């Protein structure tokens, strides 16, 4: 089906509208704070720190957008598009319920990895300190 050449699409307004919807959906997610700071040090492979940093940065960005294509059918097109949009909103509502739970799971897993990384760093520092200290004479 070919689009009419007379119809102009304002892409900037469309992109602005999509960004507003994404921001509103992100704001509706329950807040999950990552209290612990990421471990610092060099005792673990660099990939560990990089992956942990990226996971902490992205842990709550799981929002699917509503993508409804325009229906160019006279008279019933707008009505069909309205119902499709409402159906997509309903599906997204339920997907967001699952996504919110996944965000909480991700936050707990990141907390556990952060605590584990910090403990590994502390033990490695203790081992380094014990090796650097001169042996006690008895």
C-alpha positions as CSV (number, residue, x, y, z in Angstrom):
1,X,0.0,0.0,0.0
2,X,1.6,3.3,-1.1
3,X,1.4,6.3,1.1
4,X,-0.1,9.4,-0.4
5,X,2.6,11.9,-1.6
6,X,0.6,14.8,-0.3
7,X,0.9,13.7,3.3
8,X,3.9,15.2,5.2
9,X,5.2,13.6,8.3
10,X,6.6,15.9,11.0
11,X,9.4,13.6,12.2
12,X,10.7,16.0,14.8
13,X,7.3,16.3,16.5
14,X,6.9,12.5,16.3
15,X,10.4,12.0,17.8
16,X,9.6,14.5,20.6
17,X,6.4,12.8,21.4
18,X,8.1,9.4,21.6
19,X,10.8,10.8,23.9
20,X,8.1,12.2,26.2
21,X,6.3,8.9,26.3
22,X,9.6,7.1,27.1
23,X,10.4,9.6,29.9
24,X,6.9,9.2,31.3
25,X,7.2,5.4,31.3
26,X,10.7,5.5,32.9
27,X,9.4,7.8,35.6
28,X,6.5,5.3,36.4
29,X,9.0,2.5,37.2
30,X,9.5,1.9,40.9
31,X,12.7,3.4,42.2
32,X,15.4,0.9,43.2
33,X,18.5,2.5,44.6
34,X,21.8,0.8,44.4
35,X,23.2,1.7,47.8
36,X,26.6,0.1,47.7
37,X,29.4,1.7,45.7
38,X,31.0,-0.4,43.1
39,X,34.2,-2.1,44.2
40,X,37.5,-0.4,43.3
41,X,40.8,-2.0,43.0
42,X,42.7,-4.1,40.6
43,X,42.5,-7.6,42.0
44,X,39.8,-8.8,39.7
45,X,39.9,-8.9,35.9
46,X,39.2,-5.5,34.3
47,X,36.1,-7.0,32.6
48,X,34.5,-7.5,36.0
49,X,34.6,-3.8,36.8
50,X,33.5,-2.8,33.3
51,X,30.5,-5.2,33.2
52,X,29.5,-4.3,36.8
53,X,29.7,-0.6,35.9
54,X,27.6,-1.1,32.7
55,X,25.0,-3.2,34.6
56,X,24.7,-0.6,37.3
57,X,24.2,2.1,34.7
58,X,21.5,0.2,32.7
59,X,19.8,-1.9,35.3
60,X,16.4,-0.1,35.2
61,X,16.2,0.7,31.5
62,X,13.8,-2.1,30.4
63,X,10.9,-0.1,29.0
64,X,9.4,-1.2,25.6
65,X,8.0,1.6,23.5
66,X,4.5,1.7,22.0
67,X,4.9,1.4,18.2
68,X,1.7,1.7,16.3
69,X,1.9,2.3,12.6
70,X,-0.5,4.7,11.0
71,X,-3.5,3.3,9.1
72,X,-4.4,5.3,6.0
73,X,-7.9,3.9,5.4
74,X,-10.6,6.6,5.0
75,X,-13.2,6.8,7.7
76,X,-12.3,3.6,9.7
77,X,-8.5,4.1,9.7
78,X,-8.5,6.5,12.7
79,X,-10.9,4.2,14.6
80,X,-8.8,1.1,13.9
81,X,-5.6,3.0,14.9
82,X,-7.2,4.1,18.1
83,X,-8.2,0.5,19.0
84,X,-4.7,-0.8,18.1
85,X,-3.1,1.9,20.2
86,X,-5.3,1.0,23.2
87,X,-4.5,-2.7,22.7
88,X,-0.8,-2.0,22.6
89,X,-1.1,0.2,25.7
90,X,-2.8,-2.7,27.5
91,X,0.0,-5.2,26.5
92,X,2.7,-2.7,27.5
93,X,1.0,-2.3,30.9
94,X,1.4,-6.0,31.6
95,X,4.9,-6.0,30.2
96,X,5.8,-3.1,32.5
97,X,4.6,-5.2,35.5
98,X,7.1,-7.9,34.6
99,X,9.8,-5.3,33.8
100,X,9.4,-3.7,37.2
101,X,9.9,-7.0,38.9
102,X,12.9,-7.7,36.7
103,X,14.4,-4.3,37.7
104,X,14.1,-5.3,41.3
105,X,15.8,-8.7,40.6
106,X,18.5,-7.0,38.7
107,X,19.1,-4.5,41.5
108,X,19.4,-7.3,44.1
109,X,21.8,-9.3,41.8
110,X,23.9,-6.1,41.3
111,X,24.0,-5.6,45.1
112,X,25.2,-9.1,45.6
113,X,27.9,-8.8,42.9
114,X,29.0,-5.5,44.4
115,X,29.2,-6.9,47.9
116,X,31.1,-9.9,46.6
117,X,33.5,-7.7,44.6
118,X,34.1,-5.5,47.7
119,X,34.8,-8.6,49.8
120,X,37.3,-10.0,47.3
121,X,39.0,-6.7,47.2
122,X,39.3,-6.6,51.0
123,X,40.7,-10.1,51.2
124,X,43.2,-9.4,48.4
125,X,44.3,-6.2,50.2
126,X,44.7,-8.2,53.5
127,X,46.8,-10.9,51.6
128,X,48.9,-8.1,50.1
129,X,49.4,-6.5,53.5
130,X,50.4,-9.9,55.1
131,X,52.9,-10.5,52.3
132,X,54.4,-7.1,52.7
133,X,54.7,-7.3,56.5
134,X,58.0,-8.8,57.8
135,X,57.6,-12.1,59.5
136,X,57.4,-11.9,63.3
137,X,60.4,-13.4,65.2
138,X,59.6,-15.8,68.0
